[in-house]
Amino acid sequence: MSYTSDGKHMEEEVSQLDSTWESIFSNTAFAPPMLSEEERENLQKLTCQAAETLKSKNKFLEDSIVDVIAPQLACLIAMPLSSSRSQTGIQLELCRPLDRCKSGDTALKLCEVIGHAEEFSFDQKGSRFIQEKLETATNEEKDIIFQEIRPLVMNLIIDMFGNFVIQKYFDYGSLEQIRELADILLGNVVNLTVHKYGCRVLQTALEVVDMDKRVSIAKELDGHVIQCSCDQHGNHVVSKIIECVPQELIDFIISSLSAEITSLSAHPYGHHVIQTLLECCDEASDRIVMVRHILQDLFALSHDQYGNYIIQHILENGKPQERSAIIQILSGNVLKMSKHKFASNVIEKGLRFGTPQEQCHMVDEILRFTNECDTLQMMAYDQYGNCLVQTALEVSNSEQLVNMISRIIHYLNVAKRFTYELSFISMIEKLIQTGG
C-alpha cells in the first residue's frame, strides 16, 4: 500500500480528489457537447497542474487548494473551449450568481439569488435584477429575499442602488412587509427626509402605507418643517405629505408654511412646497391668509426668479377672486414689468387667464400713451415685452387688434428707415405675422 509523506494512504487522497472532480463535472457546463470526455480529462490535468504550481510558489497555501480553487481554475481554462461551441447555445456557468447577472445571463432566476440578496441589492445590476423579478415573483420568493435583507433595511434605504429594492417592496411587497418597512422608517424620518436616497423611499412609502403610518411619518417633521422645506431633498417629502395626508391631520405643517410663505416662495426649494400647498389646500380660512401674505409682497415676488412662479401659478390655477386681486394690483405697472425677465412672465399669465374684461383692460394699458411715451412701441422693441405684445395680439378684441397691427406696421417702417438692429426688425415682423 502506498503512503504519502504525512503517512496517509495515497488511495484515500486519490479518492478525495476524484470526489472533488466528480462534483465539478456534475455541472452541465462541462458536460457534452460542451466538453468531450478527452477534453474533460485534459482539463482536469491542466487544472491540477495549475493548482500545484500555485502551491509550489506559495508555501502558506494548504494542501486543500485543489478542493477550493479547482472550480474557478476549471472555468478559466475551459473558457476558450466554450467560445468555439457558441453555436450550441450552451453557456459556461459563472461561479457566482452576481457574476452571471453582470454578464447578462438571461437564464438567472430569482430563486438562485437566495443567499446572495445582500450583494445583489448593493450592486447596480443586481439591484435592477431584483427589482424586475419582484414584479412577478411568488409570495414565497418575495418573503425569502425580504427576510434576507431585513437586517440591512436602513443601510439599503440610504444606498445608491439598495434604495430601489426597498421602494420595490413598498410597491409589490405583502401588507405585512410594507407595514414592517414603515415601522423601520419611524424614528428616522427627519434624517431620511434630507437624505439623497432616503427621501425617495419616504415618498414611495407615503403613497402606499396606511393613513395612520402616513400621519406618524408626518408628525416626526413637527419642528423641522421649514428646515426640510428648504432642503434640496426634504422639500419633496414635505410636498408628498401635503399631497397624501388630509389637511386636517397636518395642521402643524400648514401653519408653519403659512407663517413663512413669502420667504419660502422666493426660496429655490421652498417655492416647490408652496406651490404644492396652493394646489392642495382647499380650506378657505387657511387659503385666504396665505394669499393675503402673497399679495402683500406681490411685486417683490413677481420680480424674483422663484417667486414669480408662485404668482404665475395662482393666475393660472387659483380661484377667480385670487386671480382678479392680482390683476388689479398689476394694473398700471404693465410696461415696467413687461421689460423684466421674471415679472414679464407674470404679466403674460394675467393676459392669458384673466376674464375677457380683465384682458381688455390690460390690452388697453398696452395701447396707451403715457407722458408722451408709446407703451406699445417700447414693449415691441424689448426682448421680453415683445413676447407680451404677441400675447396681447392673441387675446385682444377686434378693435384693439386693428389698432395694434396698424401701429406695429408703422414701427416696422421706422425701424427699417433708421437701420435698427436686425433683431428688432425681426421681432416686429413676427408681431405682424401673429396679428395677421
Contacts in CASP RR format, 6 or more apart in sequence:
PFRMAT RR
TARGET T0000
AUTHOR 0000-0000-0000
METHOD contacts of the structure
MODEL  1
MSYTSDGKHMEEEVSQLDSTWESIFSNTAFAPPMLSEEERENLQKLTCQA
AETLKSKNKFLEDSIVDVIAPQLACLIAMPLSSSRSQTGIQLELCRPLDR
CKSGDTALKLCEVIGHAEEFSFDQKGSRFIQEKLETATNEEKDIIFQEIR
PLVMNLIIDMFGNFVIQKYFDYGSLEQIRELADILLGNVVNLTVHKYGCR
VLQTALEVVDMDKRVSIAKELDGHVIQCSCDQHGNHVVSKIIECVPQELI
DFIISSLSAEITSLSAHPYGHHVIQTLLECCDEASDRIVMVRHILQDLFA
LSHDQYGNYIIQHILENGKPQERSAIIQILSGNVLKMSKHKFASNVIEKG
LRFGTPQEQCHMVDEILRFTNECDTLQMMAYDQYGNCLVQTALEVSNSEQ
LVNMISRIIHYLNVAKRFTYELSFISMIEKLIQTGG
1 9 0 8 1.000
1 10 0 8 1.000
1 11 0 8 1.000
2 9 0 8 1.000
2 10 0 8 1.000
2 11 0 8 1.000
3 9 0 8 1.000
3 10 0 8 1.000
4 10 0 8 1.000
4 13 0 8 1.000
16 67 0 8 1.000
17 66 0 8 1.000
20 66 0 8 1.000
20 67 0 8 1.000
20 70 0 8 1.000
21 44 0 8 1.000
21 70 0 8 1.000
24 30 0 8 1.000
24 70 0 8 1.000
24 71 0 8 1.000
24 74 0 8 1.000
25 31 0 8 1.000
25 40 0 8 1.000
27 93 0 8 1.000
28 34 0 8 1.000
28 90 0 8 1.000
28 93 0 8 1.000
29 75 0 8 1.000
29 78 0 8 1.000
29 82 0 8 1.000
29 90 0 8 1.000
29 91 0 8 1.000
29 92 0 8 1.000
29 93 0 8 1.000
30 40 0 8 1.000
30 43 0 8 1.000
30 74 0 8 1.000
30 78 0 8 1.000
33 85 0 8 1.000
33 88 0 8 1.000
33 90 0 8 1.000
34 78 0 8 1.000
34 81 0 8 1.000
34 82 0 8 1.000
34 85 0 8 1.000
34 88 0 8 1.000
34 90 0 8 1.000
34 92 0 8 1.000
35 43 0 8 1.000
35 78 0 8 1.000
35 81 0 8 1.000
39 81 0 8 1.000
43 74 0 8 1.000
43 77 0 8 1.000
43 78 0 8 1.000
43 81 0 8 1.000
46 77 0 8 1.000
47 66 0 8 1.000
47 70 0 8 1.000
47 73 0 8 1.000
47 74 0 8 1.000
47 77 0 8 1.000
48 66 0 8 1.000
48 70 0 8 1.000
50 73 0 8 1.000
50 77 0 8 1.000
51 65 0 8 1.000
51 66 0 8 1.000
51 69 0 8 1.000
51 70 0 8 1.000
51 73 0 8 1.000
54 61 0 8 1.000
54 65 0 8 1.000
54 69 0 8 1.000
55 61 0 8 1.000
55 63 0 8 1.000
55 65 0 8 1.000
71 95 0 8 1.000
72 95 0 8 1.000
75 92 0 8 1.000
75 93 0 8 1.000
75 94 0 8 1.000
75 95 0 8 1.000
78 92 0 8 1.000
79 92 0 8 1.000
82 90 0 8 1.000
82 91 0 8 1.000
82 92 0 8 1.000
91 105 0 8 1.000
91 107 0 8 1.000
93 100 0 8 1.000
94 100 0 8 1.000
94 103 0 8 1.000
94 105 0 8 1.000
96 116 0 8 1.000
97 108 0 8 1.000
97 112 0 8 1.000
97 113 0 8 1.000
97 116 0 8 1.000
97 120 0 8 1.000
98 116 0 8 1.000
98 119 0 8 1.000
98 120 0 8 1.000
98 123 0 8 1.000
98 126 0 8 1.000
100 108 0 8 1.000
101 108 0 8 1.000
101 120 0 8 1.000
101 123 0 8 1.000
101 125 0 8 1.000
101 126 0 8 1.000
101 129 0 8 1.000
102 123 0 8 1.000
102 125 0 8 1.000
102 126 0 8 1.000
104 125 0 8 1.000
108 129 0 8 1.000
109 133 0 8 1.000
110 130 0 8 1.000
110 133 0 8 1.000
110 134 0 8 1.000
110 137 0 8 1.000
110 141 0 8 1.000
110 145 0 8 1.000
111 141 0 8 1.000
113 120 0 8 1.000
113 129 0 8 1.000
113 130 0 8 1.000
113 133 0 8 1.000
113 145 0 8 1.000
114 141 0 8 1.000
114 144 0 8 1.000
114 145 0 8 1.000
114 148 0 8 1.000
115 148 0 8 1.000
117 130 0 8 1.000
117 145 0 8 1.000
117 148 0 8 1.000
117 149 0 8 1.000
118 148 0 8 1.000
118 149 0 8 1.000
118 152 0 8 1.000
120 126 0 8 1.000
120 127 0 8 1.000
120 129 0 8 1.000
120 130 0 8 1.000
121 127 0 8 1.000
121 130 0 8 1.000
121 149 0 8 1.000
121 152 0 8 1.000
121 156 0 8 1.000
121 159 0 8 1.000
121 161 0 8 1.000
121 162 0 8 1.000
121 165 0 8 1.000
122 156 0 8 1.000
122 159 0 8 1.000
122 161 0 8 1.000
122 162 0 8 1.000
123 161 0 8 1.000
124 160 0 8 1.000
124 161 0 8 1.000
126 161 0 8 1.000
127 161 0 8 1.000
127 162 0 8 1.000
127 164 0 8 1.000
127 165 0 8 1.000
128 161 0 8 1.000
128 164 0 8 1.000
130 145 0 8 1.000
130 165 0 8 1.000
130 168 0 8 1.000
131 164 0 8 1.000
131 165 0 8 1.000
131 168 0 8 1.000
133 141 0 8 1.000
134 142 0 8 1.000
134 145 0 8 1.000
134 165 0 8 1.000
134 168 0 8 1.000
134 169 0 8 1.000
134 172 0 8 1.000
134 173 0 8 1.000
135 168 0 8 1.000
135 172 0 8 1.000
137 145 0 8 1.000
137 172 0 8 1.000
139 174 0 8 1.000
142 169 0 8 1.000
142 172 0 8 1.000
142 173 0 8 1.000
142 174 0 8 1.000
142 177 0 8 1.000
143 174 0 8 1.000
143 177 0 8 1.000
146 169 0 8 1.000
146 173 0 8 1.000
146 177 0 8 1.000
149 156 0 8 1.000
149 165 0 8 1.000
150 180 0 8 1.000
153 166 0 8 1.000
153 181 0 8 1.000
153 184 0 8 1.000
154 184 0 8 1.000
154 188 0 8 1.000
156 162 0 8 1.000
156 163 0 8 1.000
156 165 0 8 1.000
156 166 0 8 1.000
157 163 0 8 1.000
157 166 0 8 1.000
157 185 0 8 1.000
157 192 0 8 1.000
157 197 0 8 1.000
157 198 0 8 1.000
157 201 0 8 1.000
158 192 0 8 1.000
158 195 0 8 1.000
158 197 0 8 1.000
158 198 0 8 1.000
159 197 0 8 1.000
160 197 0 8 1.000
162 197 0 8 1.000
163 197 0 8 1.000
163 198 0 8 1.000
163 200 0 8 1.000
163 201 0 8 1.000
166 181 0 8 1.000
166 201 0 8 1.000
167 200 0 8 1.000
167 201 0 8 1.000
167 204 0 8 1.000
169 177 0 8 1.000
169 178 0 8 1.000
169 181 0 8 1.000
170 178 0 8 1.000
170 181 0 8 1.000
170 201 0 8 1.000
170 204 0 8 1.000
170 205 0 8 1.000
170 207 0 8 1.000
170 208 0 8 1.000
170 209 0 8 1.000
171 204 0 8 1.000
171 208 0 8 1.000
178 208 0 8 1.000
178 209 0 8 1.000
179 209 0 8 1.000
179 210 0 8 1.000
179 213 0 8 1.000
181 205 0 8 1.000
182 205 0 8 1.000
182 209 0 8 1.000
182 210 0 8 1.000
182 213 0 8 1.000
182 217 0 8 1.000
185 192 0 8 1.000
185 201 0 8 1.000
185 202 0 8 1.000
185 205 0 8 1.000
185 217 0 8 1.000
186 213 0 8 1.000
186 216 0 8 1.000
186 217 0 8 1.000
186 220 0 8 1.000
187 220 0 8 1.000
189 202 0 8 1.000
189 217 0 8 1.000
189 220 0 8 1.000
189 221 0 8 1.000
190 220 0 8 1.000
190 221 0 8 1.000
190 224 0 8 1.000
190 228 0 8 1.000
192 198 0 8 1.000
192 199 0 8 1.000
192 201 0 8 1.000
192 202 0 8 1.000
193 199 0 8 1.000
193 202 0 8 1.000
193 221 0 8 1.000
193 224 0 8 1.000
193 228 0 8 1.000
193 231 0 8 1.000
193 233 0 8 1.000
193 234 0 8 1.000
193 237 0 8 1.000
193 238 0 8 1.000
194 227 0 8 1.000
194 228 0 8 1.000
194 231 0 8 1.000
194 233 0 8 1.000
194 234 0 8 1.000
195 233 0 8 1.000
196 233 0 8 1.000
198 233 0 8 1.000
199 233 0 8 1.000
199 234 0 8 1.000
199 236 0 8 1.000
199 237 0 8 1.000
202 217 0 8 1.000
202 237 0 8 1.000
202 240 0 8 1.000
203 236 0 8 1.000
203 237 0 8 1.000
203 240 0 8 1.000
205 213 0 8 1.000
205 217 0 8 1.000
206 214 0 8 1.000
206 217 0 8 1.000
206 237 0 8 1.000
206 240 0 8 1.000
206 241 0 8 1.000
206 244 0 8 1.000
206 245 0 8 1.000
207 240 0 8 1.000
207 244 0 8 1.000
209 217 0 8 1.000
211 245 0 8 1.000
211 249 0 8 1.000
214 241 0 8 1.000
214 244 0 8 1.000
214 245 0 8 1.000
215 245 0 8 1.000
215 249 0 8 1.000
215 250 0 8 1.000
217 241 0 8 1.000
218 241 0 8 1.000
218 245 0 8 1.000
218 249 0 8 1.000
218 250 0 8 1.000
218 253 0 8 1.000
219 252 0 8 1.000
221 228 0 8 1.000
221 237 0 8 1.000
221 238 0 8 1.000
221 241 0 8 1.000
221 253 0 8 1.000
222 252 0 8 1.000
223 252 0 8 1.000
223 256 0 8 1.000
225 238 0 8 1.000
225 252 0 8 1.000
225 253 0 8 1.000
225 256 0 8 1.000
225 257 0 8 1.000
226 256 0 8 1.000
226 257 0 8 1.000
226 260 0 8 1.000
226 264 0 8 1.000
228 234 0 8 1.000
228 235 0 8 1.000
228 237 0 8 1.000
228 238 0 8 1.000
229 235 0 8 1.000
229 238 0 8 1.000
229 257 0 8 1.000
229 264 0 8 1.000
229 267 0 8 1.000
229 269 0 8 1.000
229 270 0 8 1.000
229 273 0 8 1.000
230 264 0 8 1.000
230 267 0 8 1.000
230 269 0 8 1.000
230 270 0 8 1.000
231 269 0 8 1.000
232 269 0 8 1.000
234 269 0 8 1.000
235 269 0 8 1.000
235 270 0 8 1.000
235 272 0 8 1.000
235 273 0 8 1.000
236 272 0 8 1.000
238 253 0 8 1.000
238 273 0 8 1.000
239 272 0 8 1.000
239 273 0 8 1.000
239 276 0 8 1.000
241 250 0 8 1.000
241 253 0 8 1.000
242 250 0 8 1.000
242 253 0 8 1.000
242 273 0 8 1.000
242 276 0 8 1.000
242 277 0 8 1.000
242 280 0 8 1.000
242 281 0 8 1.000
243 276 0 8 1.000
243 280 0 8 1.000
247 254 0 8 1.000
247 280 0 8 1.000
247 281 0 8 1.000
247 282 0 8 1.000
247 283 0 8 1.000
247 286 0 8 1.000
254 277 0 8 1.000
254 281 0 8 1.000
254 283 0 8 1.000
254 286 0 8 1.000
257 264 0 8 1.000
257 273 0 8 1.000
257 274 0 8 1.000
257 277 0 8 1.000
258 286 0 8 1.000
258 289 0 8 1.000
258 290 0 8 1.000
258 293 0 8 1.000
261 274 0 8 1.000
261 290 0 8 1.000
261 293 0 8 1.000
261 294 0 8 1.000
262 293 0 8 1.000
262 294 0 8 1.000
262 296 0 8 1.000
262 297 0 8 1.000
262 300 0 8 1.000
262 301 0 8 1.000
264 270 0 8 1.000
264 271 0 8 1.000
264 273 0 8 1.000
264 274 0 8 1.000
265 271 0 8 1.000
265 274 0 8 1.000
265 294 0 8 1.000
265 297 0 8 1.000
265 301 0 8 1.000
265 304 0 8 1.000
265 306 0 8 1.000
265 307 0 8 1.000
265 310 0 8 1.000
266 300 0 8 1.000
266 301 0 8 1.000
266 304 0 8 1.000
266 306 0 8 1.000
266 307 0 8 1.000
267 306 0 8 1.000
268 306 0 8 1.000
270 306 0 8 1.000
271 306 0 8 1.000
271 307 0 8 1.000
271 309 0 8 1.000
271 310 0 8 1.000
274 310 0 8 1.000
275 309 0 8 1.000
275 310 0 8 1.000
275 313 0 8 1.000
277 290 0 8 1.000
278 287 0 8 1.000
278 290 0 8 1.000
278 310 0 8 1.000
278 313 0 8 1.000
278 314 0 8 1.000
278 317 0 8 1.000
278 318 0 8 1.000
279 313 0 8 1.000
279 317 0 8 1.000
281 287 0 8 1.000
281 290 0 8 1.000
287 319 0 8 1.000
291 314 0 8 1.000
291 322 0 8 1.000
291 325 0 8 1.000
294 301 0 8 1.000
294 310 0 8 1.000
294 311 0 8 1.000
294 314 0 8 1.000
295 325 0 8 1.000
295 326 0 8 1.000
295 329 0 8 1.000
298 311 0 8 1.000
298 326 0 8 1.000
298 329 0 8 1.000
298 330 0 8 1.000
299 329 0 8 1.000
299 333 0 8 1.000
299 343 0 8 1.000
301 307 0 8 1.000
301 308 0 8 1.000
301 310 0 8 1.000
301 311 0 8 1.000
302 308 0 8 1.000
302 311 0 8 1.000
302 330 0 8 1.000
302 337 0 8 1.000
302 342 0 8 1.000
302 343 0 8 1.000
302 346 0 8 1.000
303 337 0 8 1.000
303 340 0 8 1.000
303 342 0 8 1.000
303 343 0 8 1.000
304 342 0 8 1.000
305 342 0 8 1.000
307 342 0 8 1.000
308 342 0 8 1.000
308 343 0 8 1.000
308 345 0 8 1.000
308 346 0 8 1.000
311 326 0 8 1.000
311 346 0 8 1.000
311 349 0 8 1.000
312 345 0 8 1.000
312 346 0 8 1.000
312 349 0 8 1.000
314 322 0 8 1.000
314 323 0 8 1.000
314 326 0 8 1.000
315 323 0 8 1.000
315 326 0 8 1.000
315 327 0 8 1.000
315 346 0 8 1.000
315 349 0 8 1.000
315 350 0 8 1.000
315 353 0 8 1.000
315 354 0 8 1.000
316 349 0 8 1.000
316 352 0 8 1.000
316 353 0 8 1.000
320 355 0 8 1.000
323 350 0 8 1.000
323 353 0 8 1.000
323 354 0 8 1.000
324 354 0 8 1.000
324 355 0 8 1.000
324 358 0 8 1.000
326 350 0 8 1.000
327 350 0 8 1.000
327 354 0 8 1.000
327 358 0 8 1.000
327 362 0 8 1.000
330 337 0 8 1.000
330 346 0 8 1.000
330 347 0 8 1.000
330 350 0 8 1.000
330 362 0 8 1.000
331 361 0 8 1.000
331 362 0 8 1.000
331 365 0 8 1.000
332 365 0 8 1.000
334 347 0 8 1.000
334 362 0 8 1.000
334 365 0 8 1.000
334 366 0 8 1.000
334 375 0 8 1.000
334 388 0 8 1.000
335 365 0 8 1.000
335 366 0 8 1.000
335 370 0 8 1.000
335 373 0 8 1.000
335 375 0 8 1.000
335 378 0 8 1.000
335 379 0 8 1.000
336 343 0 8 1.000
337 343 0 8 1.000
337 344 0 8 1.000
337 346 0 8 1.000
337 347 0 8 1.000
338 344 0 8 1.000
338 347 0 8 1.000
338 379 0 8 1.000
338 382 0 8 1.000
338 384 0 8 1.000
338 385 0 8 1.000
338 388 0 8 1.000
339 378 0 8 1.000
339 379 0 8 1.000
339 382 0 8 1.000
339 384 0 8 1.000
339 385 0 8 1.000
340 384 0 8 1.000
341 384 0 8 1.000
344 384 0 8 1.000
344 385 0 8 1.000
344 387 0 8 1.000
344 388 0 8 1.000
347 362 0 8 1.000
347 388 0 8 1.000
348 387 0 8 1.000
348 388 0 8 1.000
348 391 0 8 1.000
350 358 0 8 1.000
350 359 0 8 1.000
350 362 0 8 1.000
351 359 0 8 1.000
351 362 0 8 1.000
351 363 0 8 1.000
351 388 0 8 1.000
351 391 0 8 1.000
351 392 0 8 1.000
351 395 0 8 1.000
352 391 0 8 1.000
352 395 0 8 1.000
359 395 0 8 1.000
359 396 0 8 1.000
360 396 0 8 1.000
360 397 0 8 1.000
360 400 0 8 1.000
362 392 0 8 1.000
363 392 0 8 1.000
363 395 0 8 1.000
363 396 0 8 1.000
363 397 0 8 1.000
363 400 0 8 1.000
364 400 0 8 1.000
365 375 0 8 1.000
366 375 0 8 1.000
366 376 0 8 1.000
366 379 0 8 1.000
366 388 0 8 1.000
366 389 0 8 1.000
366 392 0 8 1.000
366 404 0 8 1.000
367 375 0 8 1.000
367 376 0 8 1.000
367 400 0 8 1.000
367 403 0 8 1.000
367 404 0 8 1.000
367 407 0 8 1.000
368 375 0 8 1.000
369 375 0 8 1.000
374 407 0 8 1.000
376 389 0 8 1.000
376 404 0 8 1.000
376 407 0 8 1.000
376 408 0 8 1.000
377 407 0 8 1.000
377 411 0 8 1.000
379 385 0 8 1.000
379 386 0 8 1.000
379 388 0 8 1.000
379 389 0 8 1.000
380 386 0 8 1.000
380 389 0 8 1.000
380 408 0 8 1.000
380 411 0 8 1.000
380 427 0 8 1.000
380 428 0 8 1.000
380 431 0 8 1.000
381 411 0 8 1.000
381 420 0 8 1.000
381 424 0 8 1.000
381 427 0 8 1.000
381 428 0 8 1.000
383 427 0 8 1.000
386 427 0 8 1.000
386 430 0 8 1.000
386 431 0 8 1.000
389 404 0 8 1.000
389 408 0 8 1.000
389 431 0 8 1.000
390 430 0 8 1.000
390 431 0 8 1.000
390 434 0 8 1.000
392 400 0 8 1.000
392 404 0 8 1.000
393 401 0 8 1.000
393 404 0 8 1.000
393 405 0 8 1.000
393 431 0 8 1.000
393 434 0 8 1.000
393 435 0 8 1.000
394 434 0 8 1.000
396 404 0 8 1.000
401 435 0 8 1.000
404 435 0 8 1.000
405 432 0 8 1.000
405 435 0 8 1.000
405 436 0 8 1.000
408 428 0 8 1.000
408 431 0 8 1.000
408 432 0 8 1.000
409 432 0 8 1.000
411 428 0 8 1.000
412 425 0 8 1.000
412 428 0 8 1.000
412 429 0 8 1.000
412 432 0 8 1.000
414 420 0 8 1.000
415 424 0 8 1.000
415 425 0 8 1.000
415 428 0 8 1.000
416 425 0 8 1.000
END
